Amino acid sequence: MTETLPELSLVIFDMDGTLVDSGSLILEVFARTFATVGHPVPEPQDVLTLLGLSLPVLMARLMPEADAATLARAVAVHKAGFVALRQERGAAAAPLFAGARAEIERLAAIPEVLIGAATGMARRGLDHVLAVHGFERAFVTRQCADGHPSKPHPSMLEAALAETGVAAGRAVMIGDTTYDMEMAANAGIAGIGVSWGHHRPAELLAAGARIVVEDFAGLARAVDSFREGGR
């Protein structure tokens, strides 16, 4: 008698605003960046609502009047600022939300669950976050802004599905922004929104979230429900 193997599920996380409580640090680097390039510092909420977009796209939204050279310089200054901050502060530059570690460790202990990341971070930044928190082996697919078009283009999720061999109907995207939910819809996979990030629950639902959860306990229930029922 042939034993039927459990069907794999792929749980894909956004990082900033979903797993990583990085808002204040991001604002700090943006303030330094704009001061360096001689541009007025945007309002914090104007920055935070754009998190999730790739950095060049985000910078162009914040500096619509800037020419290509100025935008390129701002992007370079910002990247260098984050590298310096990570070197200076280590894990403190990427603090996890309460409950994030426990949920990643819970999912990593389930043999039929694969974990991935789809983030507006550069690959170097994502690798740093995973390394300082001991998550290198947990995340089997890592899709980043420097290898794909900006969210909500589905390229990151399509690559994650291709790398893992998981069907779209067995994958779920977890994120805090409409860009995450729209990306999930564009890739034909389910989206779960989290309420503790940078976009409001109503916005996440309007963008296609199947559900919006209030904490990591709720997220665990939502992920398990998805795994049990599929699409």
C-alpha positions, 0 to 999 in steps of 0.5 A: 500500500502506497502512503500518501504524503501530506501536501506542502503549503507555502506561507510567505511573509512580508517583512517590514511592518509584518514581522519586523517592527522597523518603522521608527528606524526606517523614518530615521534613515529617511530623515538622514537621507533627505537631509543629505540630498537637500530635500525637505523631510516628508511627513512620517505617515507619507513615508510609512504608507509607501513601505512595501514598494521597492525603494526607487519607486518609493523615492520617486513617490516622495520626490516627484519633482526630482530628476533621475540623478537626484533620485539615484543619489537618494536611493544610494544614500538611503541604502548606505545609511541602512547598511551603516545602521545594521552594522552599528545596531545589529539585531536592534536594527530589525526588532521583531514584533511580539509573537513573530518569533514564536509563529515562525518557529511554530511553522518551521516545526511543521514538516509540510509547511515551507516558509518564504519572504517577499519583501521590499528589502534588498537581498542583503537587508533580508539576509541580515534580518534572518541571520540576526534572528537565527531564521536562515534555515527557516526561510526556504525562498527569499524574494526581494526588491532588487531581483523583481519589479516592485509590489504589487507585481506578482513576480516575487510570488511567482518565483516563490511558487516556482522555487518551492513547487507549491501550487498557488492554491496551497500558498498564502501571502501575509502582509500589512499593506495593500501592495501585499494583498494586491500582489497576492491577488495578482499571483492568484494566491490567498492574502492574509492581512495584519492590522499592526502595520502601515495600512488600515484593515479596511484598506487591506480587505478592499485590496483583496485580503481574505481576512485581517488578523489582530495579533499573531495568535489570530494569524496562527489560527488563520494560517492553520484554517487556510492549510486545512481548507486550502483555497 
